[in-house]
Amino acid sequence: MFPSRRPAIILAAAVAAVLLVSSPNAASADTTIDGPIDLGTATPFAVLAAAAVTNTGPSVLDGDLGLSPETSITGFPPGTVNGTVHQTDAVAAQAQVDLTTAYDVAAGLTPTVSGLGDLAGAALTPGVYAGGELSLSGALTLEGTAESVWVFQAASTLTIGTGATIILTGGASACNVFWQVGSSATIGSAAQFIGTVMADVSVTAQTAATVEGRLLARTGAVTLDDNVIVAPSGCSAPGTVSTSPEVTSGAPANGETDVDYTHTITATGTPAPTYAIAEGSLPPGLALDGITGVIIGTPTAPDTFPFTVVVSNGTSPDVVVAYEITIAPAVVAAPPAGPVVGAPQAPVSPELAESGLDLGAGPLAGVLLVLGATALLLRRRPRIDA
């Protein structure tokens, strides 16, 4: 017997209302749905295949029969289709496209329980149940209401044993039971099966098995043998798929006072998430845009500022990420280099000063000063005539 679960249509593991993480990518997103999986134009089909549909005996299909892209439908009659046969036409082709979409949605939901095998003897409340090779060798009870939804994810095969049964209680509906199968499904002889099978490859219904649901094969064949297949009708509107937030950006960089700053926190999720400060505060002068996740402004004070940001979109779990931004003091520019105050200066003669020659500094200036002084002395020395 599986552990009891809270009856609900949200099909995901409810781990915690808020998940606190120290790094942006520590938490993974949960994908949920709040109603039945949308089969699109595949909804009216009792049987839909890609490679072939083969029937033996007086099988009865209450619903449409479709095949695309191949052309081989055999065994009708003696089989009966109480609906429309779409043999390699545009309707069947579009139904296959919609089947692929529905298959991917079912495969992408976050499991409520994983690691399952034989479901015999279980009484399951609504949820997503996953395993590798799912099987049913006895009776399975699904306990819920008319709005309850079950999704079973088989990574490889689904095997329903001979005489196995599925029982609905509390008003639960065959409209809302889905089996996503990673390879092929087999429904054993005289089994009483409920739900829509979406197999990646093929589906085989053995002798006298009955199905309240649909047998839909993406790439392979559907094989029938004296079966009754009733496609559910009057089902409620499909649910909306939602994905909880997941932060994809790195930590904010540090900044400097009086220098413009910007950093964008990015996150995935459906619907689009919003952002808010949960604890602590941003550096003075910075602000967080709750819609875009942009931190922007001009810091006005140096220090280290720890804070947390909660990212939410109404789909649990929220993500709360811890950050800190260090603001450094503004860098003061050094004054331009000039002459050293108090350093001795070489004397300059009045004549050189009047010349306007800029001697500057260094060895060459010293040589020029010496030459100039010598020339002045020679010019002023009294001349002695012979």
LINKA-V354617 format. One record per pair of residues at least 24 apart in sequence whose C-alpha atoms are under 6 Angstrom apart, sorted by the first residue. I is the first residue (numbers start at 1). J is the second residue. D is the distance in Angstrom with one decimal. If there is no record, write none. Layout:
i->I j->J d->D
i->I j->J d->D
This chain:
i->1 j->122 d->4.8
i->2 j->122 d->6.0
i->5 j->125 d->6.0
i->7 j->125 d->5.8
i->7 j->126 d->5.8
i->9 j->34 d->5.4
i->9 j->148 d->5.5
i->9 j->149 d->5.8
i->10 j->34 d->5.1
i->11 j->127 d->4.8
i->11 j->128 d->5.6
i->12 j->110 d->5.0
i->12 j->111 d->5.6
i->12 j->112 d->5.2
i->13 j->112 d->4.7
i->17 j->317 d->5.2
i->18 j->317 d->5.5
i->18 j->318 d->4.9
i->19 j->319 d->5.3
i->20 j->320 d->4.8
i->21 j->321 d->5.4
i->22 j->321 d->5.9
i->22 j->322 d->5.4
i->24 j->247 d->5.4
i->29 j->244 d->5.1
i->29 j->245 d->5.9
i->29 j->246 d->5.5
i->30 j->110 d->5.6
i->30 j->243 d->5.5
i->30 j->244 d->5.3
i->31 j->109 d->5.0
i->31 j->110 d->5.3
i->31 j->242 d->5.6
i->31 j->243 d->4.3
i->32 j->109 d->5.7
i->32 j->241 d->5.7
i->32 j->242 d->5.3
i->33 j->239 d->5.8
i->33 j->240 d->5.4
i->33 j->241 d->4.4
i->34 j->239 d->4.8
i->34 j->240 d->5.7
i->35 j->238 d->5.6
i->35 j->239 d->3.6
i->36 j->176 d->5.4
i->36 j->238 d->4.7
i->36 j->239 d->5.1
i->37 j->238 d->5.6
i->38 j->238 d->4.9
i->39 j->102 d->5.5
i->40 j->98 d->5.5
i->41 j->95 d->5.0
i->42 j->95 d->4.5
i->46 j->214 d->4.6
i->46 j->231 d->4.9
i->47 j->214 d->6.0
i->47 j->215 d->5.0
i->47 j->216 d->5.7
i->48 j->216 d->4.7
i->49 j->217 d->4.7
i->49 j->221 d->5.3
i->49 j->222 d->5.8
i->50 j->218 d->5.9
i->50 j->219 d->5.0
i->50 j->220 d->5.3
i->51 j->220 d->4.8
i->51 j->221 d->4.9
i->52 j->221 d->4.6
i->53 j->221 d->5.7
i->53 j->222 d->5.0
i->53 j->223 d->5.9
i->54 j->223 d->4.9
i->55 j->223 d->6.0
i->55 j->224 d->4.5
i->55 j->225 d->5.7
i->56 j->225 d->4.6
i->57 j->225 d->5.9
i->57 j->226 d->4.7
i->58 j->226 d->5.2
i->59 j->226 d->4.3
i->59 j->227 d->4.6
i->59 j->228 d->5.7
i->60 j->228 d->4.9
i->61 j->229 d->5.0
i->62 j->230 d->4.7
i->63 j->231 d->5.5
i->66 j->92 d->5.4
i->67 j->92 d->5.9
i->68 j->92 d->5.6
i->68 j->93 d->5.4
i->126 j->150 d->5.1
i->128 j->152 d->5.9
i->132 j->156 d->5.6
i->133 j->157 d->5.0
i->134 j->158 d->4.9
i->135 j->159 d->4.6
i->135 j->160 d->5.6
i->136 j->160 d->4.9
i->136 j->161 d->5.9
i->137 j->161 d->4.8
i->137 j->164 d->5.7
i->138 j->164 d->4.6
i->139 j->164 d->5.7
i->139 j->165 d->4.8
i->139 j->166 d->5.7
i->140 j->166 d->4.8
i->141 j->166 d->5.9
i->141 j->167 d->4.7
i->141 j->168 d->6.0
i->142 j->168 d->5.0
i->143 j->169 d->5.0
i->144 j->170 d->5.2
i->144 j->172 d->5.1
i->145 j->170 d->5.2
i->145 j->171 d->4.7
i->145 j->172 d->4.5
i->146 j->171 d->5.1
i->146 j->172 d->4.6
i->146 j->173 d->5.5
i->149 j->176 d->4.8
i->150 j->177 d->4.9
i->151 j->178 d->4.8
i->152 j->179 d->4.8
i->153 j->180 d->4.9
i->154 j->181 d->4.8
i->154 j->182 d->5.9
i->155 j->182 d->4.7
i->156 j->182 d->4.5
i->156 j->183 d->5.0
i->157 j->183 d->5.5
i->157 j->184 d->5.2
i->157 j->185 d->5.7
i->158 j->185 d->4.6
i->159 j->185 d->5.9
i->159 j->186 d->5.0
i->160 j->187 d->4.7
i->160 j->188 d->5.4
i->161 j->188 d->4.8
i->162 j->188 d->4.4
i->162 j->189 d->4.8
i->162 j->191 d->5.6
i->163 j->190 d->4.9
i->163 j->191 d->4.1
i->164 j->191 d->4.8
i->165 j->191 d->5.9
i->165 j->192 d->4.7
i->165 j->193 d->6.0
i->166 j->193 d->5.7
i->175 j->232 d->5.6
i->175 j->235 d->5.6
i->242 j->270 d->5.1
i->243 j->269 d->5.0
i->243 j->270 d->4.9
i->244 j->269 d->5.3
i->244 j->315 d->4.9
i->244 j->316 d->5.7
i->245 j->269 d->4.5
i->254 j->325 d->5.2
i->254 j->326 d->5.0
i->254 j->327 d->6.0
i->255 j->327 d->4.7
i->256 j->327 d->4.9
i->256 j->328 d->4.6
i->256 j->329 d->5.9
i->256 j->330 d->5.8
i->257 j->299 d->4.8
i->257 j->300 d->5.1
i->257 j->301 d->5.9
i->257 j->329 d->5.5
i->257 j->330 d->5.2
i->258 j->298 d->5.7
i->258 j->299 d->5.7
i->258 j->300 d->5.9
i->259 j->298 d->5.7
i->260 j->297 d->5.9
i->260 j->298 d->4.5
i->261 j->296 d->5.6
i->261 j->297 d->5.5
i->261 j->298 d->5.7
i->262 j->295 d->5.5
i->262 j->296 d->4.4
i->263 j->294 d->5.7
i->263 j->295 d->5.1
i->264 j->293 d->5.6
i->264 j->294 d->4.2
i->265 j->293 d->4.9
i->273 j->312 d->5.1
i->273 j->313 d->4.4
i->274 j->311 d->5.7
i->274 j->312 d->5.6
i->275 j->310 d->5.8
i->275 j->311 d->4.8
i->276 j->309 d->5.5
i->276 j->310 d->5.4
i->277 j->308 d->5.9
i->277 j->309 d->4.6
i->278 j->308 d->5.4
i->278 j->309 d->5.4
i->278 j->310 d->5.7
i->279 j->307 d->5.5
i->279 j->308 d->5.2
i->280 j->306 d->5.9
i->280 j->307 d->4.2
i->281 j->307 d->5.3
i->302 j->327 d->4.6
i->302 j->328 d->5.0
i->302 j->329 d->5.3
i->303 j->327 d->5.3
